[in-house]
Each structure stands twice: as C-alpha cells, then as structure tokens.
Amino acid sequence: MNPVLRSGDFIQVTPRRNFAYTVKNTGILVLLLPGYTESPVVHRLVCIDHNHLFEKGDSSKSIHLVYRENIIGEVTHRKRSGKISKLRIPLKWRVLRLLSTILEAW
C-alpha cells in the first residue's frame, strides 16, 4: 500500500460492523482471503458495483471480488515513527471512483 502504508507501520482498523460500504473512506481494507492465505491481508477497495466490492493488492495485476463476510475492517489511521496520521484516499483513486459512479449512472 505504498506510499500510504509501509512495512513497519502500525495500523488502526475500524471493525466491519461499523464500516459503511461506501467509497467515502480510505478504501484500504483488512481482509481474510480463504484459500489464499491464513493471515489477514491489506488491500485497496477499488470499486463498488451493485453491492459487489472489488479489491486489488499493490503487487497484484488483477482485481478480485470481495465477499462482505471476508472484510475484517477498514484501515483508518497509521502510526509511523511515533506519529499517528489519519488516512485519506489518494486523488487518483477518488477520480477513478467518481468516473466509475458516473458511468454506472449513465
């Protein structure tokens, strides 16, 4: 999730029960991916389409469907070098999501 998250960062996660499935938040999720890994992974939420969520890891070349029950929560803050920062969606992701919403409505 570079440059937003780096190896060694601590993250704060908002649990799934409090997570509104919208693109208003950071768009960085903590997920369980059965059959892929036993440990939770941190991936970006790249699209929401008719109640379907799609994620992509930084090192992945493809986008994958995410089932809501596999979402642990959303990353909201990071701690790096003793400083806590609230995460925000990078501009390029906001633009892509806006275009996706416009095309879906059209």
N, C-alpha and C positions, 0 to 999 in steps of 0.2 A: 504494500500500500504506500510505497514511496511516492512523494516525499512527506505525505501526511503522517504515516506511521513508519517507524524504523525499528530494526532489530534492537531490543533492549528497552523500548518504550513500555511503560505500564499503561493499560487502558481501563477506562471506566465504561461499563456496559449497562444500558437501560434494558431490564428484562423484557422478554417478549410480551408479557401480559400488559405492559404499559406502552408497547410500541404501536404507534399508529402507522398502518401500512400505506404511507404516502411518500412522496419524493421530497418533502419539505425538510427532512432531517439530513444527517450527514451522508447517508447512503452507504455506510460501511457496517456490515453485519457480521456477527459471530454465528457460525452455522455448524451443525452436525451433518456430515455427508455420509450416510451409511453406505458401506461397500467401497468407499473411497479412503477414508481414514477413521481411526477410532477417536482421534483428538479433534477438538473444535478447530475450525479454520476461520480466518478473517478475509472476507471478500466484499467487493463493491456490489451494491444494488444498482443495476444499470437500466432497468425498465420495469414498469408495471403495466400489464395489459389485461384488462378484464379479469381482475382478481388473480392473475398469474404474476409471480415475481421471478425475475431473471437476474442472475448474478454472474460476475466474472472475476476471477483472481488475476492479479497483475501479471503472473507468469503464464496464464492460460491464453490460448488463442481463440477459444470459443466461449459462447455464452450458454449458461445452463439454467434450466427451470429449477426453482427452489420451492419446496413444499413448506407451508407456514409452520407445520409442526417441527420442522428441522431448524427453525430460527431460534437461537438462544436469546438474542437481543441485538441492540444497535450500539455501536461504539459512539460515545458522546464526548469524551474527554481523553486526553493523553497526558502522561507525565513524562517529561524528558529533562534530564539534568536538574531535577528538583523543581521544575516549573510546570504547573498544570495549565493546559490550554484547552479551550472548547473547540471542537472540530466543526468545520464548515465545509460545505460541498464546493469543490473547485469550480470555477466559472465554466470550463469546457463541459463538465458533466451537467451543469444547470442548463446550458444552451441545448445540449443533446436531449435532455428530458423535456424541455419546452417544445422542441421540434417534434418529438415523439407524441406529445399530448396534442399538438395542433394537427398532425397528420391523422391521428386516431379520430379526432372530432370531425375531420373533413371527410 
